[in-house]
Every structure is written in structure tokens, then in C-alpha cells.
Amino acid sequence: MKRLLSALLAAGVLFAPAYATAQSAEPSAVEGTAQEAAPAASGETTATDEHAAEAHTPHYPLEKPEMLSWSFAGPFGKWDIGQLQRGLKVYREVCASCHAMDLVAFRNLEALGYSDAQVRAIAAEYTITDGPDSSGDMFERPGIPTDRFPSPYPNDQAAAASNGGAVPPDFSLIAKARAVERGFPNFVFDIFTQYAASGPDYIHGLLTGYGREVPEHIEIQPGTHYNPFFIAGPALAMAQPISEGQVTYDDGAPETVEQYSRDISAFLMWAAEPHLVKRKATGFVVMIFLVLFAGLMYAVKRRVWASTPH
């Protein structure tokens, strides 16, 4: 009996601390589970908030420009000379007051059907700052065919000061520099259709996108103008540059914003890539040559190895 009591007493001494430790660990475990659940719930809430914020994050442009039909589009496209001449008229009477074309010379206008005398007359309407002369001074002279379309401002600082701190972009390559990504799978189809008019589509959309009602959830900064086709935000500093009947056409074309936008977009595409049509024609000839050359090489291979056992 004494041995039994001694064994029970020893067992109690050994297991009592372990039981006490287990009892104290249970609340900690419960608290730890609660603490783990709290961050998890917080993480789920954060993820939900992020998804909600992403859903409300605007992607620009707010509206993608319409894919228009252009005479120069496609593998067999050609320039519409009448449209390019109208676009030049719109540029000279409207856009040239703010935007230069530093990479386009007056002599390039001969590609639009103008004679040498007409090109010289157009160039002479512009005043070019040249020099220095023999005295080291700059001077002004009428333009000549080798000159390029000048900027209306003497320098970038003057341009920025006249336009709210922003320098108007040069229009030489604007039709290639401004374009909206078409995304998958459209860009794959564009490889085969040779669609390269996303720049003119964007310019046309931008010029015709003014005057729309601003959605309630969009905040417009003071001094800016809402345009859903603008690629960098909901609004831009440039006001609507052209209005109905502002430019008079000599060929009887409609004097509307829609027509003005199409004409200036086509002209800027020509300014950015004047050899577009020739490049397409050359590429077509090259493709025909490669097909014929591949057939010829196959025939030669069959002829050379016809008597050789395989």
C-alpha cells in the first residue's frame, strides 16, 4: 500500500506542471487563432478594396477611336491628293498658329500636286529667321522651298508661356507618335491587313470628341476641356481648335468638323510617312518576287537531285 501511495504521489508531482502548462496554453492558442484570423480577414478586406479601386480606375482614352476607312489604308492604299490638299489648308489656317512641322520642307508639297511656282508662293508667305549675316546679326527673309514649316514661337520658352506652361507638340510625326493600342487579337490581324492608321483614327477622334457632357464620376481640372478620346487623361488644356465653317474649301467639300478632322488627319499621316504608298508598292513587288523565287528554287532542287537515290 505504501508503495502504491508513493507511486501515485510521484505521478502527481510529475504531471501537475505539465497540466498547468497545458491549461495556460489553451487561451494563448485561442488568442493566436483569433490574431491569425484577424490579419486574414484584414487581408481579404484589403484585396477586396484593391479590386474595387482597380474597377474604378479609369483607363485612357475613356473611349477608343472609331476605325475609319482611309484611302491609304491596306496593302493597296493610295493617297487622296484632294484630301491632302484640303488637310494642308486646314493646317495652314488653323493648326499652324500653334504647331510647327520642323521635318517637312515646302518642297515636299510637290508630292501633293503643287507646281514649283505654287510651292515657291506658299513658302514666300512665311517669314523665316535666318543668319547670322556678315555683321553677326540674325535677319528675317521670305521662305524658300528648301525651308521647313516654321514654329510660330521664337523658342520653347515663349511657346510654353503662351500655352499655359506646355509646349505645343511638333506635327511632323504626330500621326505616328499618337496612337491607341488595339490589343489582342487586333494587332495580330493588323500584321496581315497592314493596318497602320491608328494615328489618324486617334487624331480624328480627338478633334471630334469635344463638346460632350462630362460624366458625374469624372473630375475635370479648371482650365481643361473634357475629351473622352484624349490618350493621357479625361481632359486636355487645348480647347476645341476648329469649328463648323471655319475653313473654306475650294473644291466643294463639306465644311464641317467631321470633314476637317478627316482631312487634317490624312495630311498629318502623309507628313509623318510621305513614302507610305511607294513602300507598300515595293513590298508587294518583293512578295511576288519571293514567291516566284521559292518556286524556282524548288524546281531546281527537283532537277538537280532527280537522279540521286534517297
C-alpha positions as CSV (number, residue, x, y, z in Angstrom):
1,M,0.0,0.0,0.0
2,K,2.8,2.4,0.9
3,R,4.4,1.7,-2.5
4,L,1.1,2.4,-4.3
5,L,0.7,5.7,-2.5
6,S,4.3,6.6,-3.2
7,A,3.8,5.9,-6.9
8,L,0.6,8.0,-7.1
9,L,2.3,10.8,-5.3
10,A,5.3,10.7,-7.7
11,A,3.0,10.7,-10.7
12,G,1.1,13.7,-9.3
13,V,4.4,15.6,-8.8
14,L,5.5,14.8,-12.4
15,F,2.2,15.6,-14.3
16,A,1.0,18.6,-12.3
17,P,3.3,21.1,-14.0
18,A,2.5,19.7,-17.5
19,Y,-1.2,20.0,-16.8
20,A,-0.8,23.6,-15.6
21,T,1.2,24.5,-18.7
22,A,-1.5,23.0,-21.0
23,Q,-4.2,25.0,-19.2
24,S,-2.3,28.2,-19.6
25,A,-1.5,27.4,-23.3
26,E,-5.2,27.0,-24.3
27,P,-6.1,30.7,-24.0
28,S,-2.9,31.6,-25.9
29,A,-3.8,29.2,-28.7
30,V,-7.3,30.7,-28.9
31,E,-5.8,34.2,-28.9
32,G,-3.3,33.2,-31.5
33,T,-6.0,31.7,-33.7
34,A,-8.0,34.9,-33.4
35,Q,-5.0,37.0,-34.2
36,E,-4.3,34.9,-37.3
37,A,-7.9,35.2,-38.4
38,A,-7.8,38.9,-37.9
39,P,-4.9,39.5,-40.4
40,A,-6.5,37.1,-42.8
41,A,-9.8,38.9,-42.6
42,S,-7.9,42.2,-43.0
43,G,-6.0,40.8,-46.0
44,E,-9.3,39.7,-47.6
45,T,-10.7,43.2,-47.0
46,T,-7.6,44.8,-48.4
47,A,-7.7,42.6,-51.5
48,T,-11.4,43.5,-52.0
49,D,-10.6,47.2,-51.7
50,E,-7.8,46.9,-54.2
51,H,-10.1,45.1,-56.7
52,A,-12.8,47.8,-56.1
53,A,-10.3,50.5,-56.6
54,E,-9.0,48.8,-59.8
55,A,-12.5,48.5,-61.1
56,H,-13.0,52.3,-60.7
57,T,-9.5,53.2,-62.0
58,P,-10.0,54.9,-65.4
59,H,-8.1,53.7,-68.4
60,Y,-7.3,56.3,-71.1
61,P,-8.6,57.0,-73.5
62,L,-12.0,56.7,-72.0
63,E,-13.4,55.8,-75.5
64,K,-11.4,54.2,-78.2
65,P,-11.5,56.0,-81.5
66,E,-13.5,54.5,-84.3
67,M,-11.6,52.6,-87.0
68,L,-12.3,54.7,-90.1
69,S,-11.8,53.9,-93.8
70,W,-8.8,55.7,-95.3
71,S,-7.8,55.8,-98.9
72,F,-4.2,55.0,-97.9
73,A,-5.0,52.0,-95.7
74,G,-4.4,48.4,-96.6
75,P,-1.8,46.9,-98.9
76,F,-3.1,48.6,-102.0
77,G,-3.9,52.0,-100.4
78,K,-3.2,55.3,-102.2
79,W,-3.1,58.9,-101.2
80,D,-6.2,61.0,-101.9
81,I,-4.4,64.1,-103.3
82,G,-7.5,66.3,-103.0
83,Q,-7.9,65.3,-99.3
84,L,-4.2,66.0,-98.6
85,Q,-4.5,69.5,-100.2
86,R,-7.5,70.2,-98.0
87,G,-5.6,69.0,-95.0
88,L,-2.8,71.3,-95.8
89,K,-5.3,74.2,-96.0
90,V,-6.6,73.3,-92.5
91,Y,-3.1,73.1,-91.1
92,R,-2.1,76.4,-92.5
93,E,-5.2,78.3,-91.4
94,V,-5.8,76.6,-88.0
95,C,-3.0,74.4,-86.7
96,A,0.0,76.4,-87.8
97,S,-0.9,79.1,-85.3
98,C,0.5,76.8,-82.5
99,H,2.2,73.8,-84.1
100,A,5.2,73.6,-86.3
101,M,6.3,70.9,-88.7
102,D,10.1,71.1,-88.4
103,L,10.7,67.9,-90.5
104,V,8.6,68.9,-93.5
105,A,10.0,71.2,-96.2
106,F,8.0,73.3,-98.5
107,R,9.5,71.5,-101.5
108,N,7.8,68.3,-100.2
109,L,4.5,69.8,-101.2
110,E,5.2,69.0,-104.8
111,A,4.1,65.4,-103.9
112,L,0.6,66.8,-103.2
113,G,0.3,68.0,-106.9
114,Y,1.6,71.6,-106.5
115,S,3.9,73.0,-109.1
116,D,7.2,74.6,-108.4
117,A,5.8,78.1,-108.7
118,Q,2.9,77.2,-106.3
119,V,5.4,75.8,-103.8
120,R,7.5,79.0,-104.0
121,A,4.4,81.1,-103.5
122,I,3.4,79.1,-100.4
123,A,6.9,79.3,-99.0
124,A,7.1,83.1,-99.5
125,E,4.0,83.6,-97.3
126,Y,6.2,82.6,-94.3
127,T,8.8,84.7,-92.6
128,I,12.0,82.8,-91.8
129,T,14.6,83.9,-89.3
130,D,18.0,83.3,-90.8
131,G,21.6,84.3,-90.2
132,P,23.8,85.4,-88.9
133,D,24.8,87.8,-91.6
134,S,28.2,89.4,-92.2
135,S,27.7,91.6,-89.1
136,G,26.8,88.7,-86.9
137,D,23.1,89.6,-86.7
138,M,20.1,87.4,-87.4
139,F,17.7,88.7,-90.0
140,E,14.3,87.8,-91.5
141,R,13.5,86.8,-95.1
142,P,10.7,85.2,-97.1
143,G,10.6,81.5,-97.1
144,I,12.0,79.4,-100.0
145,P,11.2,75.8,-101.0
146,T,14.1,74.3,-99.0
147,D,12.9,75.9,-95.8
148,R,10.7,73.9,-93.4
149,F,7.4,74.9,-91.8
150,P,8.5,77.2,-89.0
151,S,7.3,77.4,-85.5
152,P,5.1,80.4,-84.6
153,Y,7.2,81.0,-81.5
154,P,10.8,82.1,-81.3
155,N,11.7,79.4,-78.8
156,D,10.2,76.7,-76.5
157,Q,10.1,79.1,-73.5
158,A,7.9,81.6,-75.5
159,A,5.7,78.7,-76.6
160,A,5.2,77.4,-73.1
161,A,4.5,80.9,-71.8
162,S,1.7,81.4,-74.4
163,N,0.1,78.0,-73.8
164,G,-0.2,77.6,-70.0
165,G,3.3,76.2,-69.5
166,A,3.0,73.4,-72.1
167,V,4.9,73.5,-75.4
168,P,2.6,72.5,-78.4
169,P,4.0,69.4,-80.0
170,D,5.6,69.4,-83.4
171,F,3.2,68.0,-86.0
172,S,5.8,66.4,-88.3
173,L,5.4,62.9,-86.8
174,I,2.3,63.3,-84.7
175,A,0.3,60.8,-86.7
176,K,2.9,58.1,-85.9
177,A,3.6,59.2,-82.3
178,R,0.0,59.3,-81.1
179,A,-1.9,56.1,-81.4
180,V,-4.2,53.9,-79.2
181,E,-3.1,50.3,-78.6
182,R,-5.6,48.0,-80.3
183,G,-4.8,45.0,-78.1
184,F,-5.0,41.3,-78.8
185,P,-6.0,39.9,-81.3
186,N,-6.4,43.0,-83.3
187,F,-2.7,43.7,-83.6
188,V,-2.2,40.2,-85.0
189,F,-4.7,40.8,-87.7
190,D,-3.1,44.2,-88.4
191,I,0.1,42.4,-89.5
192,F,-1.8,40.7,-92.4
193,T,-4.1,43.6,-93.3
194,Q,-1.2,46.1,-92.9
195,Y,-3.5,48.4,-90.9
196,A,-1.4,51.4,-89.9
197,A,-4.0,54.1,-89.5
198,S,-4.4,54.1,-85.7
199,G,-2.7,57.5,-85.6
200,P,-5.2,59.2,-88.0
201,D,-8.0,57.5,-86.2
202,Y,-6.9,58.9,-82.9
203,I,-6.4,62.5,-84.3
204,H,-9.9,62.3,-85.9
205,G,-11.4,61.1,-82.7
206,L,-9.7,63.8,-80.6
207,L,-10.8,66.6,-82.9
208,T,-14.4,65.4,-83.0
209,G,-14.6,64.5,-79.3
210,Y,-15.1,68.0,-77.8
211,G,-18.4,69.2,-76.5
212,R,-19.6,66.0,-74.8
213,E,-21.2,66.0,-71.4
214,V,-18.8,65.2,-68.6
215,P,-19.8,62.1,-66.6
216,E,-20.6,62.6,-63.0
217,H,-17.8,60.4,-61.7
218,I,-15.1,62.3,-63.6
219,E,-13.5,65.4,-62.2
220,I,-12.2,67.9,-64.6
221,Q,-9.4,70.3,-63.6
222,P,-10.1,74.0,-64.1
223,G,-8.8,75.3,-67.4
224,T,-9.0,71.9,-69.2
225,H,-11.5,70.6,-71.7
226,Y,-13.2,67.2,-71.4
227,N,-12.5,64.8,-74.3
228,P,-13.0,61.1,-73.9
229,F,-10.6,60.3,-76.8
230,F,-7.6,62.0,-75.1
231,I,-4.9,59.4,-74.6
232,A,-3.4,60.9,-71.4
233,G,-6.4,61.8,-69.3
234,P,-10.0,62.8,-69.2
235,A,-9.3,66.4,-70.3
236,L,-6.6,68.4,-72.1
237,A,-5.6,72.1,-72.0
238,M,-6.2,72.6,-75.7
239,A,-9.7,74.0,-76.4
240,Q,-11.6,72.8,-79.4
241,P,-9.4,74.1,-82.2
242,I,-11.8,74.1,-85.1
243,S,-15.5,74.7,-85.7
244,E,-18.0,74.4,-88.5
245,G,-17.3,76.6,-91.5
246,Q,-14.0,77.9,-90.2
247,V,-12.0,76.8,-93.3
248,T,-13.4,77.5,-96.8
249,Y,-12.8,74.7,-99.3
250,D,-12.4,75.5,-103.0
251,D,-13.5,72.0,-104.2
252,G,-17.0,72.0,-102.7
253,A,-16.2,69.5,-99.9
254,P,-18.3,69.8,-96.7
255,E,-17.1,72.5,-94.4
256,T,-17.8,70.5,-91.2
257,V,-15.7,69.5,-88.2
258,E,-16.0,65.9,-89.3
259,Q,-14.6,66.7,-92.8
260,Y,-11.9,69.0,-91.4
261,S,-10.8,66.2,-88.9
262,R,-10.6,63.6,-91.7
263,D,-8.6,65.9,-94.0
264,I,-6.1,67.1,-91.4
265,S,-5.6,63.5,-90.1
266,A,-4.8,62.3,-93.6
267,F,-2.4,65.2,-94.2
268,L,-0.6,64.6,-90.9
269,M,-0.3,60.9,-91.9
270,W,1.3,61.9,-95.2
271,A,3.7,64.3,-93.3
272,A,4.8,61.5,-91.0
273,E,5.2,58.9,-93.7
274,P,5.3,60.5,-97.2
275,H,6.7,57.4,-98.8
276,L,4.0,55.1,-97.4
277,V,2.4,54.3,-100.8
278,K,5.7,53.7,-102.5
279,R,6.8,51.5,-99.6
280,K,3.7,49.3,-99.9
281,A,4.2,49.0,-103.7
282,T,7.8,48.0,-103.2
283,G,6.8,45.5,-100.6
284,F,4.1,44.0,-102.9
285,V,6.7,43.5,-105.7
286,V,9.1,41.9,-103.2
287,M,6.5,39.4,-102.1
288,I,5.8,38.4,-105.7
289,F,9.5,38.0,-106.3
290,L,9.9,35.8,-103.2
291,V,7.1,33.6,-104.2
292,L,8.5,33.1,-107.7
293,F,12.0,32.7,-106.4
294,A,10.8,30.0,-104.0
295,G,9.1,28.1,-106.8
296,L,12.2,28.4,-109.0
297,M,14.4,27.1,-106.2
298,Y,12.1,24.1,-105.7
299,A,12.1,23.3,-109.4
300,V,16.0,23.5,-109.4
301,K,16.2,21.3,-106.4
302,R,14.0,18.7,-108.0
303,R,16.0,18.8,-111.2
304,V,19.4,18.6,-109.5
305,W,18.5,15.7,-107.2
306,A,16.2,13.8,-109.5
307,S,18.7,11.1,-110.4
308,T,20.1,10.8,-106.9
309,P,18.6,7.9,-104.8
310,H,17.3,8.9,-101.5
